[in-house]
Amino acid sequence: MEEALRGRTGLLQLARPCGVGLRRARGQGDHAPRLSVGHAGRDRFAKSPEELESVSSADVYTQVGSGNTLGVAFGRVAYSRGALAVSTSGLINRLAGFVLLLGITACGVEEVEGFERLYHSHCAVCHGAKLEGAAQGTPLVGIDLAYGEGIENIARSIAAGMPDRGMPTWSETLSETQIRSLAIFIAEERANTTFGDFRIETPLVVPAEVVRTSLHDFGLEVVADGLDPLPYAIAPLPDGRILLTEKMRGLSVVSAAGEQSDLVPGAPVGHGGAVQFGPLQYGNGWVLDVALHPDYADNHWIYLSYGDRCEDCAAQSRWGPASMTKLIRGRLRDGTWTDQETIFEVDKAFYNSATDMATGGRICFDDAGHVFLSLGMKAGERQVQRLDLPEGKIHRMHDDGRVPEDNPFVDEPGAFPTIWTLGHRSPHGLEFDLASGELWSTEMGPRGGDEINRLIAGGNYGWPLTSKGVHYNGRPVDGRGLGIDFDLADLEQPVVDLTPSVAVSSFVFYDGDAFPEWRNHALVGSLKGSDVVRFVFEDGEEMERETLIEDLARIRDIETGPGGVIYLLLEHASGGQIVRMTPAARENGGGDADA
């Protein structure tokens, strides 16, 4: 494949002795395809589909020849059982459609042993290949751990060992990074968040029985099914209809009876032709979030974010169609998108051809006439910390697009005046808590390090300087390796660290009437975790946590509808679904009996 790619008008130059190879990596199971860089027969870095679960452009894109990484452009990537096939025929001709830029660690970078391989090399003989225990040691799953749950406790236990019981003091032979990698792997297995299971094809069964929880019982009913497998957002309308976005299609309306309309004429249309990598798709020009203005009943404004795509913007589209997240608003009149206005847009000099997968594009409003937009990483890690670039930021505007004079960087020379916070990797949830007057976000980390954050004006949330997780190849997240100096004390820490990663997605601060005991609580969804979890926060601290729904499906969006019922948007290979949570009678006759 190297020869097939070499010398194509400078598109790609793989410097020997590096070579790109396709192989099945050891210790990753029979069905985990990986793309590897080979150097003297060794695996340097590899990405399986699960490693791309929350991958952002800093992981998948850097400029060709930048020194640390190689930007590799492929034609078409196809996934089949246990194999990854790459076709390079007609590569140049396909560039007009899409270019996948996959960042691969280049020669000269320290090799890090894979998570599972590390476990099998050092731990399996005592604790079992599947953590089930062995003659020489205890199981690591299905029991309470002697030194407690959580990554930090597991890591401390590994480092200290139990010499009196035959467990070595691993800190004497393993690096801190290796110990943390082992801790993350063990925590993943204990939580059944198997690294490599996307749950996109796990049978989707909506339970018919009532779900019992501590404060409310509820039922689940399917409102609409047969949607695109990868929908993105919903916005329930006051009349019972639901606005729906599907990334590579566009905006449509689902009736109260669950019937989906054709795409709304005049609204932005999503671009297909994405590259398939396992269950994930890489492309740009996608339609993202949709949200109603708080005064929608009076002004009928609908806000829509999408990857604005450009195929002829000079250098920005040289590698393929370029895009950048854009925020607009409009109205629906007789089923047509009208009165469109631009709220947030950047110059096309900032567009790039990286995927829209990690941008987020989530929209929310405060109670003072402002709209917020999440814009995650797209073209590289260093961009996230730069105030003169739009990526890796939360942006704040007046609801008509004007820049507020009290934005934290409005007077900073060269800075984007709309920046509210920075240091964001992949912010897939964004909500304003009306009760506390605080802005919050959910954010996907790499392997580990998913976060729930309280956003403070001007705050730096740390990516790519630090993370509770590690890179997919086991390397620590440390901005000093990028030549960025920082003081950890200057970075905001997450209120909730979700390690191992659940691929945290959207959330809502519940403010309805159907479930009064949940009012002002955060209901948080996840993709890989496939759960809905209720959190209670007070003064920026987690006070309570309860899993409401477990192992349902990949939950992409959560919204509150008329009457306070809760809607979930589910991803699934057989077709997306919209599911409604409605109150049910309590077994003891209290609470929801009359709801």
Secondary structure by P-SEA (a helix, b strand, c coil): cccccccccccccccccbbbbbcccccccccbbbbbbbcccccccccccccccccccccccccccccccccccccbbbbcccbbbbbccccccccccbbbbbbcccccccccccaaaaaaacccccccccccccccccccccccccccccaaaaaaaaaacccccccccccccccaaaaaaaaaaaaaaaaccccccccccccccccccccccccccbbbbbccccccccccccccccccbbbbbbccccbbbbcccccccccccccbbbbcccccccccccccccccbbbbcccccccbbbbbbcccccccccccccccbbbbbbbbbbbbccccccccccccccccccccccccccccccccccccbbbbbbbcccccccccccccccccbbbbccccccccccccccccccccccccccccccccbbbbcccccccccccccccccccccccccccccccccccccccccccccccccccbbbbcccbbbbccccccccccccccccccccccccccbbbbbbccccbbbbbbbccccccccccccccccccccccccccbbbbbbbbcccccbbbbbbbbbbccccccccc
